[in-house]
Amino acid sequence: MATFRCNKCQNHIELTSYKVHVDETHGIVCEQAICCDTYMERLYNFQGWGTIRKTPNGGVGGKQIVNAIENLKK
């Protein structure tokens, strides 16, 4: 799902599916997001990278460390 905003009237719309193409004058645009006879700007909602895996000693662990700890528990 993507959110688009009109730069002229500040209208917002949400689209579940859309097509993107490259326009020579406007750059990368969405065909379905048109308001006030211009293409709307896409708003990005970054949700983060996920969670950080922490080891029992409080450090940040990678996959190898997590696997080693799980093997020690067995």
Distance bins in CASP14 RR format, pairs under 12 A and 6 or more apart:
PFRMAT RR
TARGET T0000
AUTHOR 0000-0000-0000
RMODE 2
METHOD distances of the structure
MODEL  1
1 13 0 0 0 0 0 1 0 0 0 0 0
1 14 1 0 1 0 0 0 0 0 0 0 0
1 15 1 0 0 1 0 0 0 0 0 0 0
1 16 1 0 1 0 0 0 0 0 0 0 0
1 17 0 0 0 0 1 0 0 0 0 0 0
1 18 0 0 0 0 1 0 0 0 0 0 0
1 42 0 0 0 0 0 1 0 0 0 0 0
1 43 0 0 0 0 0 1 0 0 0 0 0
1 44 0 0 0 0 0 1 0 0 0 0 0
1 45 0 0 0 0 1 0 0 0 0 0 0
1 47 0 0 0 0 0 1 0 0 0 0 0
2 12 0 0 0 0 0 1 0 0 0 0 0
2 13 0 0 0 0 1 0 0 0 0 0 0
2 14 1 0 0 1 0 0 0 0 0 0 0
2 15 1 0 1 0 0 0 0 0 0 0 0
2 16 0 0 0 0 1 0 0 0 0 0 0
2 17 0 0 0 0 1 0 0 0 0 0 0
2 18 1 0 0 1 0 0 0 0 0 0 0
2 19 0 0 0 0 0 1 0 0 0 0 0
2 20 0 0 0 0 1 0 0 0 0 0 0
2 30 1 0 0 1 0 0 0 0 0 0 0
2 32 0 0 0 0 1 0 0 0 0 0 0
2 33 0 0 0 0 1 0 0 0 0 0 0
2 40 0 0 0 0 0 1 0 0 0 0 0
2 41 0 0 0 0 0 1 0 0 0 0 0
2 42 1 0 1 0 0 0 0 0 0 0 0
2 43 1 0 0 1 0 0 0 0 0 0 0
2 44 0 0 0 0 1 0 0 0 0 0 0
2 45 0 0 0 0 1 0 0 0 0 0 0
3 11 0 0 0 0 0 1 0 0 0 0 0
3 12 1 0 0 1 0 0 0 0 0 0 0
3 13 1 0 0 1 0 0 0 0 0 0 0
3 14 1 0 1 0 0 0 0 0 0 0 0
3 15 0 0 0 0 1 0 0 0 0 0 0
3 16 0 0 0 0 0 1 0 0 0 0 0
3 18 0 0 0 0 0 1 0 0 0 0 0
3 30 0 0 0 0 0 1 0 0 0 0 0
3 33 0 0 0 0 1 0 0 0 0 0 0
3 40 0 0 0 0 1 0 0 0 0 0 0
3 41 0 0 0 0 1 0 0 0 0 0 0
3 42 1 0 0 1 0 0 0 0 0 0 0
3 43 1 0 1 0 0 0 0 0 0 0 0
3 44 0 0 0 0 1 0 0 0 0 0 0
3 45 1 0 0 1 0 0 0 0 0 0 0
4 10 0 0 0 0 0 1 0 0 0 0 0
4 11 0 0 0 0 1 0 0 0 0 0 0
4 12 1 0 0 1 0 0 0 0 0 0 0
4 13 1 0 1 0 0 0 0 0 0 0 0
4 14 1 0 0 1 0 0 0 0 0 0 0
4 15 1 0 0 1 0 0 0 0 0 0 0
4 18 0 0 0 0 1 0 0 0 0 0 0
4 20 0 0 0 0 0 1 0 0 0 0 0
4 29 0 0 0 0 0 1 0 0 0 0 0
4 30 1 0 0 1 0 0 0 0 0 0 0
4 31 0 0 0 0 0 1 0 0 0 0 0
4 32 0 0 0 0 1 0 0 0 0 0 0
4 33 1 0 1 0 0 0 0 0 0 0 0
4 34 0 0 0 0 1 0 0 0 0 0 0
4 35 0 0 0 0 1 0 0 0 0 0 0
4 38 0 0 0 0 0 1 0 0 0 0 0
4 39 0 0 0 0 1 0 0 0 0 0 0
4 40 1 1 0 0 0 0 0 0 0 0 0
4 41 1 0 0 1 0 0 0 0 0 0 0
4 42 1 0 1 0 0 0 0 0 0 0 0
4 43 1 0 0 1 0 0 0 0 0 0 0
4 44 0 0 0 0 0 1 0 0 0 0 0
4 45 0 0 0 0 0 1 0 0 0 0 0
5 11 1 0 0 1 0 0 0 0 0 0 0
5 12 1 0 1 0 0 0 0 0 0 0 0
5 13 0 0 0 0 1 0 0 0 0 0 0
5 14 0 0 0 0 0 1 0 0 0 0 0
5 30 0 0 0 0 0 1 0 0 0 0 0
5 33 0 0 0 0 1 0 0 0 0 0 0
5 35 0 0 0 0 1 0 0 0 0 0 0
5 36 0 0 0 0 0 1 0 0 0 0 0
5 38 0 0 0 0 0 1 0 0 0 0 0
5 39 0 0 0 0 0 1 0 0 0 0 0
5 40 1 0 0 1 0 0 0 0 0 0 0
5 41 1 0 1 0 0 0 0 0 0 0 0
5 42 0 0 0 0 1 0 0 0 0 0 0
5 43 1 0 1 0 0 0 0 0 0 0 0
5 44 0 0 0 0 0 1 0 0 0 0 0
5 45 0 0 0 0 0 1 0 0 0 0 0
6 12 1 0 0 1 0 0 0 0 0 0 0
6 13 0 0 0 0 1 0 0 0 0 0 0
6 33 0 0 0 0 1 0 0 0 0 0 0
6 34 0 0 0 0 1 0 0 0 0 0 0
6 35 1 1 0 0 0 0 0 0 0 0 0
6 36 1 0 1 0 0 0 0 0 0 0 0
6 37 0 0 0 0 0 1 0 0 0 0 0
6 38 1 0 0 1 0 0 0 0 0 0 0
6 39 0 0 0 0 1 0 0 0 0 0 0
6 40 1 0 1 0 0 0 0 0 0 0 0
6 41 1 0 0 1 0 0 0 0 0 0 0
6 42 0 0 0 0 0 1 0 0 0 0 0
6 43 0 0 0 0 0 1 0 0 0 0 0
7 26 0 0 0 0 0 1 0 0 0 0 0
7 33 0 0 0 0 0 1 0 0 0 0 0
7 35 0 0 0 0 1 0 0 0 0 0 0
7 36 0 0 0 0 1 0 0 0 0 0 0
7 37 0 0 0 0 0 1 0 0 0 0 0
7 38 1 0 0 1 0 0 0 0 0 0 0
7 39 0 0 0 0 1 0 0 0 0 0 0
7 40 1 0 0 1 0 0 0 0 0 0 0
7 41 1 0 1 0 0 0 0 0 0 0 0
7 42 0 0 0 0 0 1 0 0 0 0 0
7 43 0 0 0 0 0 1 0 0 0 0 0
8 34 0 0 0 0 0 1 0 0 0 0 0
8 35 1 0 0 1 0 0 0 0 0 0 0
8 36 1 0 1 0 0 0 0 0 0 0 0
8 37 0 0 0 0 1 0 0 0 0 0 0
8 38 1 0 0 1 0 0 0 0 0 0 0
8 39 0 0 0 0 0 1 0 0 0 0 0
8 40 0 0 0 0 1 0 0 0 0 0 0
8 41 0 0 0 0 0 1 0 0 0 0 0
9 35 1 0 0 1 0 0 0 0 0 0 0
9 36 1 0 1 0 0 0 0 0 0 0 0
9 37 0 0 0 0 0 1 0 0 0 0 0
9 38 0 0 0 0 1 0 0 0 0 0 0
9 40 0 0 0 0 1 0 0 0 0 0 0
10 35 0 0 0 0 1 0 0 0 0 0 0
10 36 0 0 0 0 0 1 0 0 0 0 0
10 40 0 0 0 0 0 1 0 0 0 0 0
10 41 0 0 0 0 0 1 0 0 0 0 0
10 43 0 0 0 0 0 1 0 0 0 0 0
11 33 0 0 0 0 0 1 0 0 0 0 0
11 34 0 0 0 0 0 1 0 0 0 0 0
11 35 1 0 1 0 0 0 0 0 0 0 0
11 36 0 0 0 0 1 0 0 0 0 0 0
11 38 0 0 0 0 0 1 0 0 0 0 0
11 40 1 0 0 1 0 0 0 0 0 0 0
11 41 0 0 0 0 0 1 0 0 0 0 0
12 33 0 0 0 0 0 1 0 0 0 0 0
12 35 0 0 0 0 1 0 0 0 0 0 0
12 40 0 0 0 0 1 0 0 0 0 0 0
12 41 0 0 0 0 0 1 0 0 0 0 0
12 42 0 0 0 0 0 1 0 0 0 0 0
12 43 1 0 0 1 0 0 0 0 0 0 0
13 30 0 0 0 0 0 1 0 0 0 0 0
13 32 0 0 0 0 1 0 0 0 0 0 0
13 33 1 0 0 1 0 0 0 0 0 0 0
13 34 0 0 0 0 1 0 0 0 0 0 0
13 35 1 0 0 1 0 0 0 0 0 0 0
13 40 1 0 0 1 0 0 0 0 0 0 0
13 41 0 0 0 0 0 1 0 0 0 0 0
13 42 0 0 0 0 0 1 0 0 0 0 0
13 43 0 0 0 0 0 1 0 0 0 0 0
14 32 0 0 0 0 0 1 0 0 0 0 0
14 33 0 0 0 0 0 1 0 0 0 0 0
14 40 0 0 0 0 0 1 0 0 0 0 0
14 42 0 0 0 0 0 1 0 0 0 0 0
14 43 0 0 0 0 1 0 0 0 0 0 0
14 45 0 0 0 0 0 1 0 0 0 0 0
15 30 1 0 0 1 0 0 0 0 0 0 0
15 31 0 0 0 0 0 1 0 0 0 0 0
15 32 1 0 1 0 0 0 0 0 0 0 0
15 33 1 0 0 1 0 0 0 0 0 0 0
15 34 0 0 0 0 0 1 0 0 0 0 0
15 40 0 0 0 0 1 0 0 0 0 0 0
15 42 0 0 0 0 1 0 0 0 0 0 0
15 43 0 0 0 0 0 1 0 0 0 0 0
16 32 0 0 0 0 0 1 0 0 0 0 0
17 30 0 0 0 0 0 1 0 0 0 0 0
17 31 0 0 0 0 0 1 0 0 0 0 0
17 32 0 0 0 0 1 0 0 0 0 0 0
17 33 0 0 0 0 0 1 0 0 0 0 0
18 28 0 0 0 0 0 1 0 0 0 0 0
18 29 0 0 0 0 0 1 0 0 0 0 0
18 30 1 0 1 0 0 0 0 0 0 0 0
18 31 1 0 0 1 0 0 0 0 0 0 0
18 32 1 0 1 0 0 0 0 0 0 0 0
18 33 1 0 0 1 0 0 0 0 0 0 0
18 34 0 0 0 0 0 1 0 0 0 0 0
18 39 0 0 0 0 0 1 0 0 0 0 0
18 40 0 0 0 0 0 1 0 0 0 0 0
18 42 0 0 0 0 1 0 0 0 0 0 0
19 28 0 0 0 0 0 1 0 0 0 0 0
19 29 0 0 0 0 1 0 0 0 0 0 0
19 30 1 0 0 1 0 0 0 0 0 0 0
19 31 1 0 1 0 0 0 0 0 0 0 0
19 32 1 0 0 1 0 0 0 0 0 0 0
19 33 0 0 0 0 0 1 0 0 0 0 0
20 26 0 0 0 0 0 1 0 0 0 0 0
20 27 0 0 0 0 0 1 0 0 0 0 0
20 28 1 0 0 1 0 0 0 0 0 0 0
20 29 1 0 0 1 0 0 0 0 0 0 0
20 30 1 0 1 0 0 0 0 0 0 0 0
20 31 1 0 0 1 0 0 0 0 0 0 0
20 32 0 0 0 0 1 0 0 0 0 0 0
20 33 0 0 0 0 1 0 0 0 0 0 0
20 39 0 0 0 0 0 1 0 0 0 0 0
20 42 0 0 0 0 1 0 0 0 0 0 0
21 27 0 0 0 0 1 0 0 0 0 0 0
21 28 1 0 0 1 0 0 0 0 0 0 0
21 29 1 0 0 1 0 0 0 0 0 0 0
21 30 0 0 0 0 1 0 0 0 0 0 0
21 31 1 0 0 1 0 0 0 0 0 0 0
21 32 0 0 0 0 0 1 0 0 0 0 0
21 33 0 0 0 0 0 1 0 0 0 0 0
21 39 0 0 0 0 0 1 0 0 0 0 0
22 28 1 0 1 0 0 0 0 0 0 0 0
22 29 1 0 0 1 0 0 0 0 0 0 0
22 30 0 0 0 0 0 1 0 0 0 0 0
22 31 0 0 0 0 0 1 0 0 0 0 0
22 39 0 0 0 0 0 1 0 0 0 0 0
23 29 1 0 1 0 0 0 0 0 0 0 0
23 30 0 0 0 0 0 1 0 0 0 0 0
23 31 0 0 0 0 1 0 0 0 0 0 0
23 34 0 0 0 0 0 1 0 0 0 0 0
23 38 0 0 0 0 0 1 0 0 0 0 0
23 39 1 0 0 1 0 0 0 0 0 0 0
25 38 0 0 0 0 0 1 0 0 0 0 0
25 39 0 0 0 0 1 0 0 0 0 0 0
26 33 0 0 0 0 0 1 0 0 0 0 0
26 34 0 0 0 0 0 1 0 0 0 0 0
26 38 0 0 0 0 1 0 0 0 0 0 0
26 39 1 0 1 0 0 0 0 0 0 0 0
26 40 0 0 0 0 0 1 0 0 0 0 0
26 41 0 0 0 0 0 1 0 0 0 0 0
27 39 0 0 0 0 1 0 0 0 0 0 0
27 41 0 0 0 0 0 1 0 0 0 0 0
27 42 0 0 0 0 0 1 0 0 0 0 0
28 39 0 0 0 0 1 0 0 0 0 0 0
28 41 0 0 0 0 0 1 0 0 0 0 0
28 42 0 0 0 0 1 0 0 0 0 0 0
29 38 0 0 0 0 1 0 0 0 0 0 0
29 39 1 0 1 0 0 0 0 0 0 0 0
29 40 0 0 0 0 1 0 0 0 0 0 0
29 41 0 0 0 0 1 0 0 0 0 0 0
29 42 0 0 0 0 1 0 0 0 0 0 0
30 38 0 0 0 0 0 1 0 0 0 0 0
30 39 1 0 0 1 0 0 0 0 0 0 0
30 40 1 0 0 1 0 0 0 0 0 0 0
30 41 0 0 0 0 1 0 0 0 0 0 0
30 42 1 0 0 1 0 0 0 0 0 0 0
30 43 0 0 0 0 0 1 0 0 0 0 0
31 39 0 0 0 0 1 0 0 0 0 0 0
31 40 0 0 0 0 0 1 0 0 0 0 0
32 39 0 0 0 0 1 0 0 0 0 0 0
32 40 0 0 0 0 1 0 0 0 0 0 0
32 42 0 0 0 0 0 1 0 0 0 0 0
33 39 1 0 0 1 0 0 0 0 0 0 0
33 40 1 0 1 0 0 0 0 0 0 0 0
33 41 0 0 0 0 1 0 0 0 0 0 0
33 42 1 0 0 1 0 0 0 0 0 0 0
33 43 0 0 0 0 0 1 0 0 0 0 0
34 40 1 0 0 1 0 0 0 0 0 0 0
34 41 0 0 0 0 0 1 0 0 0 0 0
35 41 0 0 0 0 0 1 0 0 0 0 0
51 60 0 0 0 0 0 1 0 0 0 0 0
51 61 0 0 0 0 0 1 0 0 0 0 0
52 58 0 0 0 0 0 1 0 0 0 0 0
52 59 0 0 0 0 1 0 0 0 0 0 0
52 60 1 0 1 0 0 0 0 0 0 0 0
52 61 0 0 0 0 1 0 0 0 0 0 0
52 62 0 0 0 0 1 0 0 0 0 0 0
52 66 0 0 0 0 0 1 0 0 0 0 0
53 59 0 0 0 0 1 0 0 0 0 0 0
53 60 1 0 0 1 0 0 0 0 0 0 0
53 61 1 0 1 0 0 0 0 0 0 0 0
53 62 1 0 0 1 0 0 0 0 0 0 0
53 63 0 0 0 0 1 0 0 0 0 0 0
53 64 0 0 0 0 0 1 0 0 0 0 0
53 65 1 0 0 1 0 0 0 0 0 0 0
53 66 1 0 1 0 0 0 0 0 0 0 0
53 67 0 0 0 0 0 1 0 0 0 0 0
53 69 0 0 0 0 1 0 0 0 0 0 0
53 70 0 0 0 0 0 1 0 0 0 0 0
54 60 1 0 0 1 0 0 0 0 0 0 0
54 61 1 0 0 1 0 0 0 0 0 0 0
54 62 0 0 0 0 0 1 0 0 0 0 0
54 65 0 0 0 0 1 0 0 0 0 0 0
54 66 0 0 0 0 1 0 0 0 0 0 0
54 69 0 0 0 0 0 1 0 0 0 0 0
55 61 1 0 1 0 0 0 0 0 0 0 0
55 62 0 0 0 0 1 0 0 0 0 0 0
55 63 0 0 0 0 0 1 0 0 0 0 0
55 64 0 0 0 0 0 1 0 0 0 0 0
55 65 1 0 1 0 0 0 0 0 0 0 0
55 66 1 0 0 1 0 0 0 0 0 0 0
55 67 0 0 0 0 0 1 0 0 0 0 0
55 68 0 0 0 0 1 0 0 0 0 0 0
55 69 1 0 0 1 0 0 0 0 0 0 0
55 70 0 0 0 0 0 1 0 0 0 0 0
55 72 0 0 0 0 0 1 0 0 0 0 0
56 65 0 0 0 0 0 1 0 0 0 0 0
56 66 0 0 0 0 0 1 0 0 0 0 0
56 68 0 0 0 0 0 1 0 0 0 0 0
56 69 1 0 0 1 0 0 0 0 0 0 0
56 70 0 0 0 0 0 1 0 0 0 0 0
56 72 0 0 0 0 1 0 0 0 0 0 0
56 73 0 0 0 0 0 1 0 0 0 0 0
57 65 0 0 0 0 0 1 0 0 0 0 0
57 69 0 0 0 0 1 0 0 0 0 0 0
58 65 0 0 0 0 0 1 0 0 0 0 0
58 69 0 0 0 0 0 1 0 0 0 0 0
59 65 0 0 0 0 1 0 0 0 0 0 0
59 66 0 0 0 0 0 1 0 0 0 0 0
59 69 0 0 0 0 0 1 0 0 0 0 0
60 66 0 0 0 0 0 1 0 0 0 0 0
61 67 0 0 0 0 0 1 0 0 0 0 0
61 68 0 0 0 0 1 0 0 0 0 0 0
61 69 0 0 0 0 1 0 0 0 0 0 0
62 68 0 0 0 0 1 0 0 0 0 0 0
62 69 0 0 0 0 0 1 0 0 0 0 0
63 69 0 0 0 0 0 1 0 0 0 0 0
63 70 0 0 0 0 0 1 0 0 0 0 0
64 70 0 0 0 0 0 1 0 0 0 0 0
64 71 0 0 0 0 0 1 0 0 0 0 0
65 71 0 0 0 0 0 1 0 0 0 0 0
65 72 0 0 0 0 0 1 0 0 0 0 0
66 72 0 0 0 0 0 1 0 0 0 0 0
66 73 0 0 0 0 0 1 0 0 0 0 0
67 73 0 0 0 0 0 1 0 0 0 0 0
67 74 0 0 0 0 0 1 0 0 0 0 0
68 74 0 0 0 0 0 1 0 0 0 0 0
END
